[in-house]
Amino acid sequence: MAKTTTRGRRKAPARGKSKARSSGGGLLPWAVIGIAAIGGIVAHDHWKSIQPMLARQSTPITRDTAEPRPVVKKDAPPKQVALAAPTPKVPVPQPLPPAAIPTPMIQPIKAVPSPGPTAVSQTGTVAFGYCGQGAHINCVGDGGVFWYKGEKIVIADMASPVVDQARCDGERRVAFAAKSRLLALLNAGPFTMNAAGKAEPSGAPRVVSRDGRSFGAQLINEGLARKPGAAGSAWCA
């Protein structure tokens, strides 16, 4: 019994040493972590001064790895570069100028003489009466004046006395006879009037005829009128 007790007491110190070892081994990882944390803090505080140093050391490595230098072979013949043959220029056809268009000769325009004034012919077919105080449309004023459709007509190839301007009874009788005879000639049928001059305030001069026979020539032959410009004193003898 005594031997067993002594053995048990000797083994007790051995257990204490194993605990110390296990405790010492457990503190080492924490120490490493603490040192790493302190180093990280220091590096963070001095990052601006550390960054250029790291960049200088890393750039040559990256250049060497990224850009490998070409290996120069000694006694290597120079490479011959084949030159492209120049392409011949194809002549571009130039557009031909348009052919000249012949211009026709312009002939001078000859002046054509304008025809002279032609006699205006008009045919009358209305019934006439003596002119009174009202409007004069188709009526006889005296032996050489009448109105046709409101226009005053003067017989150009004769001259007869006027009733209101008679100087004697004989001239007045001739004036009434010429007036009555002209009314009869105008109402005898269609007649023709040819212009004998420009219209004036005194009337439009016309040569009045039927079948080629002038009314003025008939009144002259009958003694009821005279030729234009002749003296009229013969009616007052």
C-alpha positions, 0 to 999 in steps of 0.5 A, spaced: 500 500 500 505 504 501 508 503 494 502 505 490 501 512 494 508 514 493 507 513 485 501 517 485 505 523 488 510 523 483 506 523 477 502 529 480 508 534 477 508 531 470 501 534 469 502 541 471 508 541 466 503 539 461 498 544 463 503 550 462 505 547 455 498 547 453 497 554 455 503 557 452 501 554 446 495 557 446 497 564 447 502 564 440 496 565 435 493 571 439 500 574 439 501 573 432 494 576 430 495 582 435 502 584 431 498 583 425 493 588 427 498 593 430 502 592 423 495 594 419 494 600 423 501 603 422 501 601 415 494 605 414 496 611 418 503 611 414 499 609 407 501 615 403 509 614 404 509 607 403 505 607 397 510 610 392 515 605 395 511 599 393 509 602 386 517 603 385 518 596 386 512 593 383 513 597 376 519 594 374 517 587 375 510 588 371 514 591 365 519 585 365 513 580 365 508 584 361 513 586 355 518 580 354 524 583 350 525 580 343 531 575 343 536 578 337 539 572 333 546 574 331 547 573 324 540 573 322 539 576 315 534 582 314 527 580 313 525 582 306 519 586 305 515 585 299 513 591 296 506 592 293 506 593 285 503 600 284 497 599 280 496 602 274 492 608 273 486 607 269 485 614 265 478 616 266 474 618 260 473 626 260 465 628 258 465 630 251 463 637 250 456 638 247 455 639 240 454 646 237 447 647 236 446 651 229 442 657 230 438 659 225 439 666 221 434 671 224 431 675 218 429 682 219 422 683 219 420 688 214 415 693 215 408 692 212 405 698 211 398 699 214 392 699 210 389 706 209 383 708 212 377 704 209 370 707 208 365 704 213 359 702 210 352 702 213 345 700 211 339 703 214 332 700 214 328 704 219 322 708 219 323 716 219 319 722 221 320 729 222 324 731 228 321 735 234 322 737 241 323 730 244 329 726 243 332 725 236 333 718 234 330 716 227 328 723 224 329 728 219 332 735 221 332 739 215 334 738 207 341 735 209 341 733 216 338 727 219 338 722 225 339 715 225 339 711 231 341 717 235 347 719 231 347 726 227 348 725 220 350 730 215 350 729 208 357 730 205 356 731 198 350 737 198 348 743 201 341 745 202 338 751 206 335 751 213 328 753 215 330 756 221 335 760 218 332 762 211 333 769 209 327 770 204 320 766 203 323 763 197 329 760 201 324 758 206 320 754 201 326 750 198 328 748 205 321 745 207 321 742 200 328 739 201 326 736 208 320 733 205 324 730 199 329 727 204 324 724 208 321 720 202 328 718 200 330 715 207 323 711 207 323 709 200 327 703 202 334 700 205 340 705 203 347 705 204 351 710 208 359 711 207 363 715 211 366 721 208 370 724 214 371 724 221 365 725 226 365 732 229 360 736 234 356 738 228 355 731 225 358 725 222 359 726 214 356 721 210 354 720 203 347 717 203 345 713 197 341 707 194 343 702 188 349 707 187 345 713 186 347 719 191 341 722 195 345 729 195 346 728 187 338 727 186 336 733 191 341 738 187 338 735 180 331 737 183 334 744 185 333 743 192 340 743 194 347 745 191 354 743 191 358 744 197 361 751 197 357 754 192 353 761 193 346 760 196 343 767 194 340 764 188 334 762 192 332 769 194 332 773 187 
